[in-house]
């Protein structure tokens, strides 16, 4: 799943639960639950352990644009409200599992370093995803769109 839906679901959790520890735990759990659903990703068919520097740069640009979009939405909905820091914390927890993947790939591609626990986490995260053959573009748009819509509904309820 791309980052923005993960961020918005985490922000929705944070906007309703004002305990940073619970937000953190539920935000991370939400990430893995969402990844079990059929979804689309811009890096879905990339073999991350064999990326070139150019492929890594393109992937990183997409990820940072996605991160910026999610941050923009959260700022639009929550900046200046009492829920702002809770929503931001939830969004961070919602994308932390992918942040660890990015760290693994970053170290591997740019420094040719495999950190053992990050590699184990990478394999765990990869196995947690819904099977690739169950992820069409249409399904991904629908599922991720529903996650965004549900998050927005939770924001305003």
FIKOLZA-1660 file (N, C-alpha, C; in steps of 0.1 Angstrom, whole numbers, plus 5000, padded with zeros to 4 digits):
% residues 157
   i   px   py   pz ch aa at
   1 5009 4988 5000  A  X  N
   1 5000 5000 5000  A  X CA
   1 5009 5012 5000  A  X  C
   2 5005 5023 4993  A  X  N
   2 5013 5035 4993  A  X CA
   2 5012 5041 5007  A  X  C
   3 5021 5051 5009  A  X  N
   3 5022 5057 5022  A  X CA
   3 5010 5065 5027  A  X  C
   4 5004 5073 5018  A  X  N
   4 4993 5082 5022  A  X CA
   4 4982 5075 5029  A  X  C
   5 4976 5064 5024  A  X  N
   5 4966 5057 5032  A  X CA
   5 4970 5052 5045  A  X  C
   6 4983 5047 5046  A  X  N
   6 4988 5043 5059  A  X CA
   6 4989 5055 5069  A  X  C
   7 4993 5066 5064  A  X  N
   7 4994 5078 5072  A  X CA
   7 4980 5083 5077  A  X  C
   8 4970 5083 5067  A  X  N
   8 4957 5088 5071  A  X CA
   8 4950 5078 5081  A  X  C
   9 4952 5065 5079  A  X  N
   9 4946 5056 5089  A  X CA
   9 4952 5058 5103  A  X  C
  10 4966 5059 5103  A  X  N
  10 4973 5062 5116  A  X CA
  10 4968 5075 5122  A  X  C
  11 4966 5086 5113  A  X  N
  11 4961 5099 5118  A  X CA
  11 4947 5098 5124  A  X  C
  12 4939 5090 5117  A  X  N
  12 4925 5088 5122  A  X CA
  12 4926 5081 5136  A  X  C
  13 4934 5071 5138  A  X  N
  13 4936 5065 5151  A  X CA
  13 4940 5075 5161  A  X  C
  14 4950 5083 5158  A  X  N
  14 4955 5093 5167  A  X CA
  14 4945 5104 5170  A  X  C
  15 4936 5107 5161  A  X  N
  15 4927 5118 5163  A  X CA
  15 4916 5113 5173  A  X  C
  16 4914 5100 5175  A  X  N
  16 4904 5095 5184  A  X CA
  16 4909 5090 5197  A  X  C
  17 4922 5086 5197  A  X  N
  17 4928 5081 5209  A  X CA
  17 4939 5090 5213  A  X  C
  18 4939 5095 5225  A  X  N
  18 4948 5105 5229  A  X CA
  18 4958 5099 5239  A  X  C
  19 4964 5088 5236  A  X  N
  19 4974 5081 5244  A  X CA
  19 4985 5077 5234  A  X  C
  20 4997 5083 5235  A  X  N
  20 5007 5081 5225  A  X CA
  20 5012 5067 5224  A  X  C
  21 5012 5059 5235  A  X  N
  21 5016 5045 5234  A  X CA
  21 5006 5037 5227  A  X  C
  22 4993 5039 5230  A  X  N
  22 4983 5031 5223  A  X CA
  22 4982 5035 5208  A  X  C
  23 4983 5048 5205  A  X  N
  23 4984 5053 5191  A  X CA
  23 4995 5046 5184  A  X  C
  24 5007 5045 5190  A  X  N
  24 5019 5039 5184  A  X CA
  24 5016 5025 5181  A  X  C
  25 5011 5017 5190  A  X  N
  25 5008 5003 5188  A  X CA
  25 4998 5001 5178  A  X  C
  26 4987 5008 5179  A  X  N
  26 4976 5006 5169  A  X CA
  26 4980 5011 5155  A  X  C
  27 4988 5022 5154  A  X  N
  27 4993 5026 5141  A  X CA
  27 5001 5016 5134  A  X  C
  28 5010 5010 5142  A  X  N
  28 5018 4999 5136  A  X CA
  28 5010 4987 5132  A  X  C
  29 5001 4983 5141  A  X  N
  29 4992 4972 5137  A  X CA
  29 4983 4975 5125  A  X  C
  30 4979 4987 5124  A  X  N
  30 4970 4991 5112  A  X CA
  30 4978 4989 5099  A  X  C
  31 4991 4992 5100  A  X  N
  31 5000 4991 5088  A  X CA
  31 4999 4976 5083  A  X  C
  32 5001 4967 5092  A  X  N
  32 5002 4953 5088  A  X CA
  32 4988 4947 5084  A  X  C
  33 4978 4952 5090  A  X  N
  33 4964 4948 5086  A  X CA
  33 4961 4953 5072  A  X  C
  34 4964 4966 5070  A  X  N
  34 4962 4971 5056  A  X CA
  34 4970 4964 5046  A  X  C
  35 4982 4960 5049  A  X  N
  35 4991 4953 5039  A  X CA
  35 4986 4939 5036  A  X  C
  36 4977 4934 5044  A  X  N
  36 4971 4921 5042  A  X CA
  36 4960 4922 5031  A  X  C
  37 4955 4934 5030  A  X  N
  37 4944 4935 5020  A  X CA
  37 4950 4937 5006  A  X  C
  38 4942 4933 4995  A  X  N
  38 4947 4935 4982  A  X CA
  38 4950 4950 4980  A  X  C
  39 4961 4953 4975  A  X  N
  39 4964 4968 4973  A  X CA
  39 4975 4969 4962  A  X  C
  40 4977 4981 4958  A  X  N
  40 4987 4985 4948  A  X CA
  40 4998 4993 4954  A  X  C
  41 5010 4991 4949  A  X  N
  41 5022 4998 4954  A  X CA
  41 5030 5002 4942  A  X  C
  42 5036 5014 4943  A  X  N
  42 5045 5018 4932  A  X CA
  42 5058 5010 4932  A  X  C
  43 5061 5002 4942  A  X  N
  43 5073 4994 4943  A  X CA
  43 5070 4979 4943  A  X  C
  44 5058 4976 4940  A  X  N
  44 5053 4962 4942  A  X CA
  44 5062 4951 4934  A  X  C
  45 5065 4954 4922  A  X  N
  45 5072 4944 4914  A  X CA
  45 5087 4947 4913  A  X  C
  46 5092 4955 4922  A  X  N
  46 5107 4958 4922  A  X CA
  46 5113 4947 4931  A  X  C
  47 5124 4942 4927  A  X  N
  47 5132 4933 4936  A  X CA
  47 5142 4943 4943  A  X  C
  48 5138 4946 4955  A  X  N
  48 5146 4957 4963  A  X CA
  48 5160 4953 4966  A  X  C
  49 5163 4940 4967  A  X  N
  49 5176 4936 4970  A  X CA
  49 5186 4937 4958  A  X  C
  50 5181 4940 4946  A  X  N
  50 5189 4942 4934  A  X CA
  50 5187 4955 4927  A  X  C
  51 5184 4965 4935  A  X  N
  51 5181 4979 4928  A  X CA
  51 5194 4985 4924  A  X  C
  52 5194 4992 4913  A  X  N
  52 5205 5001 4909  A  X CA
  52 5203 5014 4916  A  X  C
  53 5213 5022 4916  A  X  N
  53 5212 5036 4922  A  X CA
  53 5201 5044 4916  A  X  C
  54 5200 5043 4902  A  X  N
  54 5190 5050 4895  A  X CA
  54 5176 5046 4899  A  X  C
  55 5174 5033 4900  A  X  N
  55 5161 5027 4904  A  X CA
  55 5157 5031 4918  A  X  C
  56 5167 5031 4927  A  X  N
  56 5165 5035 4941  A  X CA
  56 5161 5050 4941  A  X  C
  57 5168 5058 4933  A  X  N
  57 5165 5073 4933  A  X CA
  57 5150 5075 4929  A  X  C
  58 5146 5068 4918  A  X  N
  58 5132 5070 4913  A  X CA
  58 5122 5065 4923  A  X  C
  59 5125 5053 4929  A  X  N
  59 5116 5048 4940  A  X CA
  59 5115 5058 4951  A  X  C
  60 5127 5063 4955  A  X  N
  60 5127 5073 4967  A  X CA
  60 5120 5085 4964  A  X  C
  61 5121 5091 4952  A  X  N
  61 5113 5103 4948  A  X CA
  61 5098 5100 4949  A  X  C
  62 5094 5089 4944  A  X  N
  62 5079 5085 4945  A  X CA
  62 5075 5084 4960  A  X  C
  63 5083 5078 4968  A  X  N
  63 5080 5076 4982  A  X CA
  63 5080 5090 4989  A  X  C
  64 5089 5099 4986  A  X  N
  64 5089 5112 4993  A  X CA
  64 5078 5121 4988  A  X  C
  65 5074 5120 4976  A  X  N
  65 5062 5127 4971  A  X CA
  65 5049 5122 4978  A  X  C
  66 5048 5109 4980  A  X  N
  66 5037 5102 4987  A  X CA
  66 5037 5107 5001  A  X  C
  67 5049 5107 5008  A  X  N
  67 5050 5111 5021  A  X CA
  67 5046 5126 5023  A  X  C
  68 5050 5134 5013  A  X  N
  68 5046 5148 5013  A  X CA
  68 5031 5150 5012  A  X  C
  69 5025 5142 5003  A  X  N
  69 5010 5142 5001  A  X CA
  69 5003 5139 5014  A  X  C
  70 5007 5128 5020  A  X  N
  70 5001 5124 5033  A  X CA
  70 5002 5135 5044  A  X  C
  71 5014 5141 5045  A  X  N
  71 5017 5151 5054  A  X CA
  71 5009 5164 5051  A  X  C
  72 5007 5167 5039  A  X  N
  72 4999 5178 5035  A  X CA
  72 4984 5176 5039  A  X  C
  73 4979 5165 5037  A  X  N
  73 4965 5162 5041  A  X CA
  73 4963 5163 5056  A  X  C
  74 4973 5157 5063  A  X  N
  74 4972 5157 5078  A  X CA
  74 4973 5172 5083  A  X  C
  75 4982 5180 5077  A  X  N
  75 4983 5194 5081  A  X CA
  75 4970 5201 5078  A  X  C
  76 4964 5199 5066  A  X  N
  76 4952 5205 5062  A  X CA
  76 4940 5202 5072  A  X  C
  77 4939 5190 5076  A  X  N
  77 4928 5186 5085  A  X CA
  77 4931 5189 5100  A  X  C
  78 4943 5188 5104  A  X  N
  78 4946 5189 5119  A  X CA
  78 4954 5200 5124  A  X  C
  79 4961 5207 5115  A  X  N
  79 4970 5218 5120  A  X CA
  79 4962 5228 5128  A  X  C
  80 4967 5232 5140  A  X  N
  80 4960 5241 5148  A  X CA
  80 4948 5236 5157  A  X  C
  81 4947 5222 5156  A  X  N
  81 4936 5216 5164  A  X CA
  81 4943 5209 5176  A  X  C
  82 4935 5206 5186  A  X  N
  82 4941 5198 5197  A  X CA
  82 4945 5184 5194  A  X  C
  83 4940 5179 5182  A  X  N
  83 4943 5165 5178  A  X CA
  83 4956 5165 5169  A  X  C
  84 4962 5176 5166  A  X  N
  84 4973 5177 5156  A  X CA
  84 4984 5167 5160  A  X  C
  85 4990 5168 5172  A  X  N
  85 5002 5160 5175  A  X CA
  85 4998 5145 5176  A  X  C
  86 4986 5142 5181  A  X  N
  86 4981 5128 5181  A  X CA
  86 4980 5122 5167  A  X  C
  87 4974 5130 5158  A  X  N
  87 4972 5126 5144  A  X CA
  87 4986 5124 5138  A  X  C
  88 4995 5133 5140  A  X  N
  88 5008 5132 5134  A  X CA
  88 5016 5120 5139  A  X  C
  89 5015 5117 5152  A  X  N
  89 5021 5106 5158  A  X CA
  89 5015 5093 5152  A  X  C
  90 5002 5093 5151  A  X  N
  90 4995 5081 5145  A  X CA
  90 5000 5079 5130  A  X  C
  91 5001 5090 5123  A  X  N
  91 5006 5089 5109  A  X CA
  91 5020 5083 5109  A  X  C
  92 5029 5088 5118  A  X  N
  92 5043 5083 5118  A  X CA
  92 5043 5068 5122  A  X  C
  93 5035 5064 5131  A  X  N
  93 5034 5050 5135  A  X CA
  93 5029 5041 5123  A  X  C
  94 5019 5047 5116  A  X  N
  94 5014 5040 5104  A  X CA
  94 5023 5037 5093  A  X  C
  95 5034 5045 5092  A  X  N
  95 5044 5043 5081  A  X CA
  95 5057 5038 5086  A  X  C
  96 5059 5037 5100  A  X  N
  96 5071 5032 5105  A  X CA
  96 5076 5019 5099  A  X  C
  97 5067 5009 5098  A  X  N
  97 5071 4996 5092  A  X CA
  97 5077 4998 5078  A  X  C
  98 5072 5007 5070  A  X  N
  98 5078 5010 5057  A  X CA
  98 5091 5018 5058  A  X  C
  99 5092 5026 5068  A  X  N
  99 5104 5033 5071  A  X CA
  99 5116 5024 5073  A  X  C
 100 5113 5013 5081  A  X  N
 100 5124 5003 5083  A  X CA
 100 5128 4996 5071  A  X  C
 101 5118 4994 5062  A  X  N
 101 5121 4988 5049  A  X CA
 101 5130 4997 5041  A  X  C
 102 5126 5010 5041  A  X  N
 102 5134 5020 5033  A  X CA
 102 5149 5020 5039  A  X  C
 103 5150 5020 5052  A  X  N
 103 5164 5020 5058  A  X CA
 103 5172 5008 5053  A  X  C
 104 5165 4996 5053  A  X  N
 104 5172 4984 5048  A  X CA
 104 5177 4985 5034  A  X  C
 105 5168 4990 5025  A  X  N
 105 5171 4992 5011  A  X CA
 105 5181 5003 5009  A  X  C
 106 5180 5014 5016  A  X  N
 106 5190 5025 5016  A  X CA
 106 5204 5020 5019  A  X  C
 107 5205 5013 5030  A  X  N
 107 5218 5007 5034  A  X CA
 107 5224 4997 5024  A  X  C
 108 5215 4989 5019  A  X  N
 108 5219 4979 5009  A  X CA
 108 5223 4985 4996  A  X  C
 109 5216 4994 4990  A  X  N
 109 5218 5000 4977  A  X CA
 109 5230 5009 4977  A  X  C
 110 5230 5019 4987  A  X  N
 110 5240 5029 4987  A  X CA
 110 5253 5025 4994  A  X  C
 111 5253 5016 5003  A  X  N
 111 5265 5012 5011  A  X CA
 111 5268 4997 5010  A  X  C
 112 5260 4990 5003  A  X  N
 112 5262 4975 5002  A  X CA
 112 5263 4969 5015  A  X  C
 113 5255 4973 5025  A  X  N
 113 5254 4968 5038  A  X CA
 113 5241 4961 5041  A  X  C
 114 5242 4948 5045  A  X  N
 114 5230 4941 5050  A  X CA
 114 5231 4940 5065  A  X  C
 115 5221 4946 5071  A  X  N
 115 5220 4945 5086  A  X CA
 115 5210 4933 5088  A  X  C
 116 5215 4924 5096  A  X  N
 116 5208 4911 5098  A  X CA
 116 5194 4913 5102  A  X  C
 117 5192 4921 5113  A  X  N
 117 5178 4922 5118  A  X CA
 117 5169 4929 5109  A  X  C
 118 5175 4939 5101  A  X  N
 118 5166 4946 5091  A  X CA
 118 5163 4936 5079  A  X  C
 119 5172 4927 5075  A  X  N
 119 5169 4918 5065  A  X CA
 119 5158 4908 5070  A  X  C
 120 5159 4904 5082  A  X  N
 120 5148 4895 5087  A  X CA
 120 5135 4902 5088  A  X  C
 121 5135 4915 5091  A  X  N
 121 5123 4923 5091  A  X CA
 121 5118 4925 5077  A  X  C
 122 5127 4927 5068  A  X  N
 122 5123 4929 5054  A  X CA
 122 5115 4916 5049  A  X  C
 123 5121 4904 5052  A  X  N
 123 5115 4892 5048  A  X CA
 123 5101 4890 5055  A  X  C
 124 5100 4893 5067  A  X  N
 124 5087 4892 5075  A  X CA
 124 5077 4902 5068  A  X  C
 125 5081 4914 5066  A  X  N
 125 5072 4924 5060  A  X CA
 125 5067 4919 5046  A  X  C
 126 5076 4914 5038  A  X  N
 126 5073 4909 5025  A  X CA
 126 5063 4898 5026  A  X  C
 127 5065 4888 5035  A  X  N
 127 5055 4877 5036  A  X CA
 127 5042 4882 5042  A  X  C
 128 5041 4893 5049  A  X  N
 128 5029 4898 5054  A  X CA
 128 5019 4903 5044  A  X  C
 129 5025 4908 5032  A  X  N
 129 5016 4914 5022  A  X CA
 129 5007 4904 5016  A  X  C
 130 4996 4909 5010  A  X  N
 130 4987 4900 5003  A  X CA
 130 4995 4895 4991  A  X  C
 131 4991 4883 4986  A  X  N
 131 4998 4877 4974  A  X CA
 131 4998 4887 4962  A  X  C
 132 5009 4888 4955  A  X  N
 132 5010 4897 4944  A  X CA
 132 4999 4894 4933  A  X  C
 133 4996 4881 4931  A  X  N
 133 4986 4878 4921  A  X CA
 133 4972 4882 4925  A  X  C
 134 4970 4887 4937  A  X  N
 134 4957 4891 4941  A  X CA
 134 4956 4907 4941  A  X  C
 135 4965 4913 4935  A  X  N
 135 4966 4928 4936  A  X CA
 135 4966 4934 4922  A  X  C
 136 4954 4937 4917  A  X  N
 136 4953 4944 4905  A  X CA
 136 4952 4959 4907  A  X  C
 137 4955 4966 4897  A  X  N
 137 4954 4981 4899  A  X CA
 137 4941 4985 4903  A  X  C
 138 4930 4980 4897  A  X  N
 138 4916 4983 4901  A  X CA
 138 4914 4980 4916  A  X  C
 139 4917 4968 4920  A  X  N
 139 4916 4964 4934  A  X CA
 139 4923 4974 4943  A  X  C
 140 4935 4977 4939  A  X  N
 140 4944 4986 4948  A  X CA
 140 4937 5000 4949  A  X  C
 141 4933 5005 4938  A  X  N
 141 4926 5018 4939  A  X CA
 141 4914 5018 4947  A  X  C
 142 4906 5008 4946  A  X  N
 142 4894 5006 4954  A  X CA
 142 4897 5005 4969  A  X  C
 143 4906 4995 4972  A  X  N
 143 4909 4993 4986  A  X CA
 143 4916 5005 4993  A  X  C
 144 4925 5011 4986  A  X  N
 144 4932 5022 4991  A  X CA
 144 4923 5034 4992  A  X  C
 145 4914 5036 4982  A  X  N
 145 4904 5047 4982  A  X CA
 145 4895 5045 4994  A  X  C
 146 4891 5033 4997  A  X  N
 146 4882 5030 5008  A  X CA
 146 4889 5033 5021  A  X  C
 147 4902 5030 5022  A  X  N
 147 4910 5033 5034  A  X CA
 147 4910 5048 5037  A  X  C
 148 4912 5056 5026  A  X  N
 148 4913 5070 5027  A  X CA
 148 4899 5076 5031  A  X  C
 149 4888 5071 5024  A  X  N
 149 4875 5076 5027  A  X CA
 149 4871 5072 5042  A  X  C
 150 4874 5060 5046  A  X  N
 150 4871 5056 5060  A  X CA
 150 4879 5065 5070  A  X  C
 151 4891 5068 5067  A  X  N
 151 4899 5077 5075  A  X CA
 151 4893 5091 5076  A  X  C
 152 4889 5096 5065  A  X  N
 152 4882 5109 5065  A  X CA
 152 4869 5109 5073  A  X  C
 153 4862 5099 5071  A  X  N
 153 4849 5098 5079  A  X CA
 153 4852 5098 5094  A  X  C
 154 4863 5090 5098  A  X  N
 154 4866 5090 5112  A  X CA
 154 4871 5103 5117  A  X  C
 155 4878 5111 5109  A  X  N
 155 4883 5124 5113  A  X CA
 155 4871 5133 5117  A  X  C
 156 4860 5132 5110  A  X  N
 156 4849 5141 5111  A  X CA
 156 4838 5136 5120  A  X  C
 157 4839 5124 5125  A  X  N
 157 4828 5118 5133  A  X CA
 157 4831 5122 5148  A  X  C
% end
